[in-house]
Amino acid sequence: MPGPASLPSGAALASRWPDLRKRALSAALLVPAAVLCIWLGAEAWTALMAAAVAVLAWEWVRLCGFSTRRLPGMAVPLLVLAAGTLAVGDAWWPAILLLGLGAVAVWGLARPPLLRQAVPGFWLGFGVVYIGLAGLALIHLRGDAGAGLRNVLFLFLVVWSSDIGAYLAGRRFGGPKLAVRISPNKTWSGAAGGLLSAVAVGLAAAYVMEPAGSAPPLAGVVLVAVVLGLLAQAGDLFESWIKRRFHVKDTSALIPGHGGLLDRLDGVLSAAPAAALLGVLLGPGESLWK
């Protein structure tokens, strides 16, 4: 049996798990607030989404090197919020059209005559669609009176467990790097750990939330959890790439231990549109894992 001398010191743990205490404290404050809004219903959830996409849009504009105090940066949060307002009124196609046309308009406004900002301008416009579609997807998912609660909870549990599992497995096992040029700290062991966590938590969540008298299909739960987990990891890699593209470490310092809201919700932004599309294909009142 190992003696006290063999146990890792506080300094060793701190170096192995940097910012873990800050991450845990931030999660302990933010997760209950999000779950409460999901539980309270579509109205509370929509209000939270309005605040969230406004912050996400602000961080995105700053990431691209623009200001939200003047055009074209100012247009990004305004367009995203306007699309959400249309969606609340069930005008889904006009909302999507507004995001598409708005993205093109923002890109055009961001291109000076000499095209010195053509590439940043493209990414500024891309943010309108990237953030806007995710916001619409989350509003649509929770708006399903029959399955909205369990579907949004399932999405967040799978994405968050993928993120946490990847972080813990990568730190614990290390090994070959996943994408050195994009994110030097990410490993294949972390990716595998994230997917295993997504499947395990997805199965547990589906069994708990499945309506009484029925059992969730094992293959369906595993398939959806894997797809959402992969999309979440792709979103994480995409944000790592875009931050490296603009030479930014964190999108803001809003959340201690995590950086900005974009840093925390990168996986959700990528997985939510797919979850909403699946919900549309399955129809109202159906669980995502059917």
VOLUM-606737 format. One record per residue (C-alpha): residue number from 1; residue in one letter; x, y, z. Coordinates in steps of 0.1 Angstrom, whole numbers, plus 2048, in hexadecimal, padded with zeros to 3 digits. Layout:
<sites>
{num: NUM&residuo: A&xx: X&yy: Y&zz: Z}
...
</sites>
This chain:
<sites>
{num: 1&residuo: M&xx: 800&yy: 800&zz: 800}
{num: 2&residuo: P&xx: 80F&yy: 821&zz: 7F6}
{num: 3&residuo: G&xx: 819&yy: 838&zz: 813}
{num: 4&residuo: P&xx: 812&yy: 85D&zz: 817}
{num: 5&residuo: A&xx: 833&yy: 866&zz: 805}
{num: 6&residuo: S&xx: 826&yy: 856&zz: 7E5}
{num: 7&residuo: L&xx: 806&yy: 86B&zz: 7E4}
{num: 8&residuo: P&xx: 807&yy: 889&zz: 7CC}
{num: 9&residuo: S&xx: 80D&yy: 8AA&zz: 7DC}
{num: 10&residuo: G&xx: 7F6&yy: 8C8&zz: 7D9}
{num: 11&residuo: A&xx: 80F&yy: 8D8&zz: 7C2}
{num: 12&residuo: A&xx: 811&yy: 8B9&zz: 7AC}
{num: 13&residuo: L&xx: 7EB&yy: 8B7&zz: 7AA}
{num: 14&residuo: A&xx: 7E9&yy: 8DC&zz: 7A1}
{num: 15&residuo: S&xx: 802&yy: 8D7&zz: 785}
{num: 16&residuo: R&xx: 7F0&yy: 8B8&zz: 778}
{num: 17&residuo: W&xx: 7CD&yy: 8C7&zz: 77A}
{num: 18&residuo: P&xx: 7D1&yy: 8ED&zz: 773}
{num: 19&residuo: D&xx: 7B3&yy: 903&zz: 77B}
{num: 20&residuo: L&xx: 7A0&yy: 8E5&zz: 787}
{num: 21&residuo: R&xx: 794&yy: 8F7&zz: 7A6}
{num: 22&residuo: K&xx: 789&yy: 915&zz: 792}
{num: 23&residuo: R&xx: 778&yy: 8FF&zz: 778}
{num: 24&residuo: A&xx: 765&yy: 8EC&zz: 793}
{num: 25&residuo: L&xx: 759&yy: 90C&zz: 7A4}
{num: 26&residuo: S&xx: 74E&yy: 91B&zz: 784}
{num: 27&residuo: A&xx: 73B&yy: 8FC&zz: 77A}
{num: 28&residuo: A&xx: 72B&yy: 8FA&zz: 79D}
{num: 29&residuo: L&xx: 71D&yy: 91D&zz: 797}
{num: 30&residuo: L&xx: 714&yy: 91C&zz: 772}
{num: 31&residuo: V&xx: 706&yy: 8F8&zz: 76E}
{num: 32&residuo: P&xx: 6EA&yy: 8FB&zz: 788}
{num: 33&residuo: A&xx: 6DF&yy: 91C&zz: 779}
{num: 34&residuo: A&xx: 6DD&yy: 90D&zz: 756}
{num: 35&residuo: V&xx: 6CB&yy: 8EE&zz: 763}
{num: 36&residuo: L&xx: 6B2&yy: 903&zz: 776}
{num: 37&residuo: C&xx: 6AA&yy: 917&zz: 756}
{num: 38&residuo: I&xx: 6A6&yy: 8F7&zz: 743}
{num: 39&residuo: W&xx: 68F&yy: 8EA&zz: 75E}
{num: 40&residuo: L&xx: 679&yy: 909&zz: 761}
{num: 41&residuo: G&xx: 66F&yy: 907&zz: 73C}
{num: 42&residuo: A&xx: 672&yy: 917&zz: 71A}
{num: 43&residuo: E&xx: 66D&yy: 93B&zz: 726}
{num: 44&residuo: A&xx: 689&yy: 93A&zz: 73F}
{num: 45&residuo: W&xx: 69F&yy: 927&zz: 728}
{num: 46&residuo: T&xx: 699&yy: 93F&zz: 70B}
{num: 47&residuo: A&xx: 6A2&yy: 95C&zz: 722}
{num: 48&residuo: L&xx: 6C3&yy: 94B&zz: 72C}
{num: 49&residuo: M&xx: 6CA&yy: 944&zz: 707}
{num: 50&residuo: A&xx: 6C5&yy: 969&zz: 6FF}
{num: 51&residuo: A&xx: 6DF&yy: 972&zz: 719}
{num: 52&residuo: A&xx: 6F7&yy: 956&zz: 70F}
{num: 53&residuo: V&xx: 6F7&yy: 95E&zz: 6E9}
{num: 54&residuo: A&xx: 6FC&yy: 983&zz: 6F0}
{num: 55&residuo: V&xx: 71B&yy: 97B&zz: 704}
{num: 56&residuo: L&xx: 727&yy: 961&zz: 6EB}
{num: 57&residuo: A&xx: 723&yy: 97A&zz: 6CE}
{num: 58&residuo: W&xx: 736&yy: 994&zz: 6E2}
{num: 59&residuo: E&xx: 752&yy: 97C&zz: 6E8}
{num: 60&residuo: W&xx: 752&yy: 971&zz: 6C3}
{num: 61&residuo: V&xx: 755&yy: 995&zz: 6B7}
{num: 62&residuo: R&xx: 772&yy: 99C&zz: 6CF}
{num: 63&residuo: L&xx: 783&yy: 97B&zz: 6C4}
{num: 64&residuo: C&xx: 781&yy: 987&zz: 69F}
{num: 65&residuo: G&xx: 791&yy: 9A8&zz: 6A9}
{num: 66&residuo: F&xx: 773&yy: 9BF&zz: 6A5}
{num: 67&residuo: S&xx: 75F&yy: 9D4&zz: 6BD}
{num: 68&residuo: T&xx: 73A&yy: 9D0&zz: 6C7}
{num: 69&residuo: R&xx: 737&yy: 9F6&zz: 6CB}
{num: 70&residuo: R&xx: 736&yy: 9FC&zz: 6A6}
{num: 71&residuo: L&xx: 72E&yy: 9EB&zz: 685}
{num: 72&residuo: P&xx: 734&yy: 9D0&zz: 67A}
{num: 73&residuo: G&xx: 73B&yy: 9C1&zz: 69C}
{num: 74&residuo: M&xx: 71C&yy: 9D0&zz: 6AB}
{num: 75&residuo: A&xx: 706&yy: 9BE&zz: 691}
{num: 76&residuo: V&xx: 710&yy: 99B&zz: 69D}
{num: 77&residuo: P&xx: 6FE&yy: 99A&zz: 6BF}
{num: 78&residuo: L&xx: 6E1&yy: 9AE&zz: 6B1}
{num: 79&residuo: L&xx: 6DC&yy: 995&zz: 694}
{num: 80&residuo: V&xx: 6DE&yy: 977&zz: 6AB}
{num: 81&residuo: L&xx: 6C5&yy: 986&zz: 6C4}
{num: 82&residuo: A&xx: 6AE&yy: 990&zz: 6A8}
{num: 83&residuo: A&xx: 6AE&yy: 96C&zz: 69A}
{num: 84&residuo: G&xx: 6A6&yy: 95F&zz: 6BC}
{num: 85&residuo: T&xx: 689&yy: 977&zz: 6BF}
{num: 86&residuo: L&xx: 67B&yy: 96A&zz: 69E}
{num: 87&residuo: A&xx: 67F&yy: 946&zz: 6AA}
{num: 88&residuo: V&xx: 66C&yy: 94D&zz: 6CA}
{num: 89&residuo: G&xx: 64F&yy: 957&zz: 6B3}
{num: 90&residuo: D&xx: 653&yy: 936&zz: 6A0}
{num: 91&residuo: A&xx: 661&yy: 948&zz: 682}
{num: 92&residuo: W&xx: 67D&yy: 92E&zz: 67E}
{num: 93&residuo: W&xx: 684&yy: 932&zz: 659}
{num: 94&residuo: P&xx: 685&yy: 958&zz: 65A}
{num: 95&residuo: A&xx: 69D&yy: 955&zz: 678}
{num: 96&residuo: I&xx: 6B4&yy: 93E&zz: 665}
{num: 97&residuo: L&xx: 6B2&yy: 954&zz: 646}
{num: 98&residuo: L&xx: 6BB&yy: 973&zz: 65B}
{num: 99&residuo: L&xx: 6DA&yy: 961&zz: 669}
{num: 100&residuo: G&xx: 6E5&yy: 958&zz: 646}
{num: 101&residuo: L&xx: 6E0&yy: 97A&zz: 636}
{num: 102&residuo: G&xx: 6ED&yy: 98B&zz: 655}
{num: 103&residuo: A&xx: 70D&yy: 978&zz: 654}
{num: 104&residuo: V&xx: 713&yy: 982&zz: 630}
{num: 105&residuo: A&xx: 70B&yy: 9A7&zz: 639}
{num: 106&residuo: V&xx: 723&yy: 9A7&zz: 656}
{num: 107&residuo: W&xx: 73E&yy: 998&zz: 640}
{num: 108&residuo: G&xx: 738&yy: 9B3&zz: 626}
{num: 109&residuo: L&xx: 739&yy: 9CF&zz: 640}
{num: 110&residuo: A&xx: 75A&yy: 9C1&zz: 64E}
{num: 111&residuo: R&xx: 76C&yy: 9C2&zz: 62D}
{num: 112&residuo: P&xx: 77E&yy: 9E4&zz: 627}
{num: 113&residuo: P&xx: 786&yy: 9EE&zz: 603}
{num: 114&residuo: L&xx: 7A9&yy: 9DF&zz: 605}
{num: 115&residuo: L&xx: 79C&yy: 9BE&zz: 614}
{num: 116&residuo: R&xx: 7B4&yy: 9C1&zz: 631}
{num: 117&residuo: Q&xx: 79B&yy: 9B0&zz: 648}
{num: 118&residuo: A&xx: 78B&yy: 998&zz: 62F}
{num: 119&residuo: V&xx: 793&yy: 979&zz: 643}
{num: 120&residuo: P&xx: 78A&yy: 987&zz: 666}
{num: 121&residuo: G&xx: 76B&yy: 995&zz: 656}
{num: 122&residuo: F&xx: 761&yy: 973&zz: 649}
{num: 123&residuo: W&xx: 764&yy: 964&zz: 66C}
{num: 124&residuo: L&xx: 751&yy: 981&zz: 67B}
{num: 125&residuo: G&xx: 734&yy: 979&zz: 664}
{num: 126&residuo: F&xx: 738&yy: 954&zz: 66A}
{num: 127&residuo: G&xx: 732&yy: 95A&zz: 68F}
{num: 128&residuo: V&xx: 70E&yy: 966&zz: 687}
{num: 129&residuo: V&xx: 705&yy: 944&zz: 67A}
{num: 130&residuo: Y&xx: 71B&yy: 930&zz: 692}
{num: 131&residuo: I&xx: 70C&yy: 93F&zz: 6B2}
{num: 132&residuo: G&xx: 6EA&yy: 947&zz: 6A3}
{num: 133&residuo: L&xx: 6E2&yy: 924&zz: 697}
{num: 134&residuo: A&xx: 6ED&yy: 915&zz: 6B9}
{num: 135&residuo: G&xx: 6D6&yy: 92D&zz: 6CB}
{num: 136&residuo: L&xx: 6B9&yy: 925&zz: 6B5}
{num: 137&residuo: A&xx: 6C0&yy: 900&zz: 6B9}
{num: 138&residuo: L&xx: 6C0&yy: 902&zz: 6DF}
{num: 139&residuo: I&xx: 6A0&yy: 917&zz: 6DF}
{num: 140&residuo: H&xx: 68F&yy: 8FD&zz: 6C8}
{num: 141&residuo: L&xx: 69A&yy: 8DF&zz: 6DD}
{num: 142&residuo: R&xx: 68C&yy: 8ED&zz: 6FD}
{num: 143&residuo: G&xx: 66C&yy: 8FA&zz: 6EC}
{num: 144&residuo: D&xx: 660&yy: 8D6&zz: 6E7}
{num: 145&residuo: A&xx: 646&yy: 8D2&zz: 702}
{num: 146&residuo: G&xx: 648&yy: 8AC&zz: 702}
{num: 147&residuo: A&xx: 66D&yy: 8A6&zz: 701}
{num: 148&residuo: G&xx: 67F&yy: 8C7&zz: 704}
{num: 149&residuo: L&xx: 68A&yy: 8C3&zz: 728}
{num: 150&residuo: R&xx: 69A&yy: 8A1&zz: 724}
{num: 151&residuo: N&xx: 6A9&yy: 8A9&zz: 702}
{num: 152&residuo: V&xx: 6BB&yy: 8C8&zz: 70D}
{num: 153&residuo: L&xx: 6C7&yy: 8B7&zz: 72C}
{num: 154&residuo: F&xx: 6D3&yy: 89A&zz: 718}
{num: 155&residuo: L&xx: 6E6&yy: 8B1&zz: 700}
{num: 156&residuo: F&xx: 6F8&yy: 8C4&zz: 71B}
{num: 157&residuo: L&xx: 700&yy: 8A5&zz: 730}
{num: 158&residuo: V&xx: 70F&yy: 893&zz: 712}
{num: 159&residuo: V&xx: 723&yy: 8B2&zz: 707}
{num: 160&residuo: W&xx: 72F&yy: 8BB&zz: 72A}
{num: 161&residuo: S&xx: 738&yy: 897&zz: 732}
{num: 162&residuo: S&xx: 74C&yy: 895&zz: 711}
{num: 163&residuo: D&xx: 75F&yy: 8B5&zz: 71B}
{num: 164&residuo: I&xx: 766&yy: 8A9&zz: 73E}
{num: 165&residuo: G&xx: 76F&yy: 886&zz: 734}
{num: 166&residuo: A&xx: 787&yy: 893&zz: 719}
{num: 167&residuo: Y&xx: 797&yy: 8AA&zz: 732}
{num: 168&residuo: L&xx: 79C&yy: 890&zz: 74D}
{num: 169&residuo: A&xx: 7A7&yy: 874&zz: 736}
{num: 170&residuo: G&xx: 7BF&yy: 88A&zz: 724}
{num: 171&residuo: R&xx: 7CF&yy: 897&zz: 744}
{num: 172&residuo: R&xx: 7D0&yy: 874&zz: 753}
{num: 173&residuo: F&xx: 7DD&yy: 85F&zz: 736}
{num: 174&residuo: G&xx: 7EC&yy: 878&zz: 71D}
{num: 175&residuo: G&xx: 7FB&yy: 866&zz: 6FF}
{num: 176&residuo: P&xx: 7FB&yy: 86F&zz: 6DA}
{num: 177&residuo: K&xx: 7EE&yy: 892&zz: 6D1}
{num: 178&residuo: L&xx: 7CD&yy: 896&zz: 6BE}
{num: 179&residuo: A&xx: 7D4&yy: 8B5&zz: 6AB}
{num: 180&residuo: V&xx: 7F5&yy: 8C6&zz: 6B5}
{num: 181&residuo: R&xx: 7F2&yy: 8E3&zz: 69D}
{num: 182&residuo: I&xx: 7CF&yy: 8EC&zz: 6A9}
{num: 183&residuo: S&xx: 7D0&yy: 8E3&zz: 6CE}
{num: 184&residuo: P&xx: 7F1&yy: 8D5&zz: 6DC}
{num: 185&residuo: N&xx: 7E2&yy: 8C9&zz: 6FC}
{num: 186&residuo: K&xx: 7C6&yy: 8B3&zz: 6ED}
{num: 187&residuo: T&xx: 7CE&yy: 88D&zz: 6EB}
{num: 188&residuo: W&xx: 7BE&yy: 86F&zz: 6DC}
{num: 189&residuo: S&xx: 7B9&yy: 861&zz: 6FF}
{num: 190&residuo: G&xx: 7A6&yy: 880&zz: 708}
{num: 191&residuo: A&xx: 790&yy: 87C&zz: 6E9}
{num: 192&residuo: A&xx: 789&yy: 858&zz: 6F1}
{num: 193&residuo: G&xx: 782&yy: 860&zz: 715}
{num: 194&residuo: G&xx: 76A&yy: 87B&zz: 70B}
{num: 195&residuo: L&xx: 756&yy: 864&zz: 6F4}
{num: 196&residuo: L&xx: 754&yy: 849&zz: 70E}
{num: 197&residuo: S&xx: 748&yy: 862&zz: 728}
{num: 198&residuo: A&xx: 72E&yy: 870&zz: 70F}
{num: 199&residuo: V&xx: 721&yy: 84D&zz: 709}
{num: 200&residuo: A&xx: 720&yy: 843&zz: 72E}
{num: 201&residuo: V&xx: 70F&yy: 863&zz: 739}
{num: 202&residuo: G&xx: 6F8&yy: 862&zz: 71B}
{num: 203&residuo: L&xx: 6EC&yy: 83F&zz: 724}
{num: 204&residuo: A&xx: 6E7&yy: 847&zz: 748}
{num: 205&residuo: A&xx: 6D4&yy: 867&zz: 73F}
{num: 206&residuo: A&xx: 6BE&yy: 855&zz: 726}
{num: 207&residuo: Y&xx: 6B4&yy: 83A&zz: 73E}
{num: 208&residuo: V&xx: 6AC&yy: 853&zz: 759}
{num: 209&residuo: M&xx: 698&yy: 86B&zz: 742}
{num: 210&residuo: E&xx: 687&yy: 851&zz: 72C}
{num: 211&residuo: P&xx: 661&yy: 853&zz: 732}
{num: 212&residuo: A&xx: 653&yy: 839&zz: 749}
{num: 213&residuo: G&xx: 64A&yy: 817&zz: 73B}
{num: 214&residuo: S&xx: 665&yy: 817&zz: 720}
{num: 215&residuo: A&xx: 68A&yy: 811&zz: 71D}
{num: 216&residuo: P&xx: 6A1&yy: 826&zz: 707}
{num: 217&residuo: P&xx: 6B0&yy: 814&zz: 6E9}
{num: 218&residuo: L&xx: 6D4&yy: 80C&zz: 6F1}
{num: 219&residuo: A&xx: 6E1&yy: 811&zz: 6CD}
{num: 220&residuo: G&xx: 6CE&yy: 832&zz: 6C9}
{num: 221&residuo: V&xx: 6DC&yy: 841&zz: 6E9}
{num: 222&residuo: V&xx: 700&yy: 836&zz: 6E1}
{num: 223&residuo: L&xx: 6FE&yy: 843&zz: 6BD}
{num: 224&residuo: V&xx: 6F0&yy: 865&zz: 6C6}
{num: 225&residuo: A&xx: 708&yy: 869&zz: 6E4}
{num: 226&residuo: V&xx: 726&yy: 860&zz: 6CD}
{num: 227&residuo: V&xx: 71B&yy: 879&zz: 6B2}
{num: 228&residuo: L&xx: 715&yy: 895&zz: 6CB}
{num: 229&residuo: G&xx: 735&yy: 88D&zz: 6DC}
{num: 230&residuo: L&xx: 749&yy: 88E&zz: 6BB}
{num: 231&residuo: L&xx: 738&yy: 8AF&zz: 6B2}
{num: 232&residuo: A&xx: 740&yy: 8BD&zz: 6D4}
{num: 233&residuo: Q&xx: 765&yy: 8B4&zz: 6D0}
{num: 234&residuo: A&xx: 765&yy: 8C2&zz: 6AD}
{num: 235&residuo: G&xx: 757&yy: 8E3&zz: 6BA}
{num: 236&residuo: D&xx: 772&yy: 8E3&zz: 6D5}
{num: 237&residuo: L&xx: 78D&yy: 8DE&zz: 6BA}
{num: 238&residuo: F&xx: 77D&yy: 8F9&zz: 6A4}
{num: 239&residuo: E&xx: 77E&yy: 913&zz: 6BF}
{num: 240&residuo: S&xx: 7A2&yy: 909&zz: 6C7}
{num: 241&residuo: W&xx: 7AA&yy: 90F&zz: 6A2}
{num: 242&residuo: I&xx: 798&yy: 930&zz: 6A0}
{num: 243&residuo: K&xx: 7A8&yy: 93D&zz: 6BF}
{num: 244&residuo: R&xx: 7CA&yy: 933&zz: 6B2}
{num: 245&residuo: R&xx: 7C1&yy: 944&zz: 691}
{num: 246&residuo: F&xx: 7BB&yy: 965&zz: 6A4}
{num: 247&residuo: H&xx: 7D7&yy: 960&zz: 6BD}
{num: 248&residuo: V&xx: 7BF&yy: 95F&zz: 6DB}
{num: 249&residuo: K&xx: 7C2&yy: 948&zz: 6F9}
{num: 250&residuo: D&xx: 79F&yy: 94D&zz: 708}
{num: 251&residuo: T&xx: 781&yy: 95E&zz: 6F9}
{num: 252&residuo: S&xx: 77C&yy: 972&zz: 71A}
{num: 253&residuo: A&xx: 783&yy: 96F&zz: 73F}
{num: 254&residuo: L&xx: 75E&yy: 96C&zz: 748}
{num: 255&residuo: I&xx: 75F&yy: 949&zz: 758}
{num: 256&residuo: P&xx: 77D&yy: 942&zz: 76F}
{num: 257&residuo: G&xx: 790&yy: 923&zz: 765}
{num: 258&residuo: H&xx: 77D&yy: 920&zz: 743}
{num: 259&residuo: G&xx: 783&yy: 942&zz: 732}
{num: 260&residuo: G&xx: 764&yy: 94E&zz: 720}
{num: 261&residuo: L&xx: 742&yy: 941&zz: 718}
{num: 262&residuo: L&xx: 74E&yy: 937&zz: 6F6}
{num: 263&residuo: D&xx: 769&yy: 922&zz: 706}
{num: 264&residuo: R&xx: 74F&yy: 911&zz: 71C}
{num: 265&residuo: L&xx: 734&yy: 90B&zz: 701}
{num: 266&residuo: D&xx: 749&yy: 903&zz: 6E2}
{num: 267&residuo: G&xx: 73C&yy: 8DF&zz: 6E2}
{num: 268&residuo: V&xx: 718&yy: 8E9&zz: 6E7}
{num: 269&residuo: L&xx: 71A&yy: 902&zz: 6CA}
{num: 270&residuo: S&xx: 724&yy: 8E6&zz: 6B3}
{num: 271&residuo: A&xx: 70D&yy: 8CA&zz: 6C1}
{num: 272&residuo: A&xx: 6ED&yy: 8DE&zz: 6C6}
{num: 273&residuo: P&xx: 6E4&yy: 8E3&zz: 6A1}
{num: 274&residuo: A&xx: 6E7&yy: 8BE&zz: 69B}
{num: 275&residuo: A&xx: 6D2&yy: 8B6&zz: 6B9}
{num: 276&residuo: A&xx: 6B7&yy: 8CE&zz: 6AE}
{num: 277&residuo: L&xx: 6B7&yy: 8C0&zz: 68B}
{num: 278&residuo: L&xx: 6B4&yy: 89D&zz: 699}
{num: 279&residuo: G&xx: 697&yy: 8A9&zz: 6AE}
{num: 280&residuo: V&xx: 686&yy: 8B8&zz: 690}
{num: 281&residuo: L&xx: 68A&yy: 897&zz: 67D}
{num: 282&residuo: L&xx: 67C&yy: 882&zz: 69A}
{num: 283&residuo: G&xx: 65F&yy: 899&zz: 6A0}
{num: 284&residuo: P&xx: 650&yy: 8AA&zz: 6BE}
{num: 285&residuo: G&xx: 650&yy: 897&zz: 6DF}
{num: 286&residuo: E&xx: 66B&yy: 87E&zz: 6D5}
{num: 287&residuo: S&xx: 68C&yy: 879&zz: 6E8}
{num: 288&residuo: L&xx: 6AC&yy: 87F&zz: 6D5}
{num: 289&residuo: W&xx: 6B7&yy: 85B&zz: 6DA}
{num: 290&residuo: K&xx: 699&yy: 84B&zz: 6C9}
</sites>
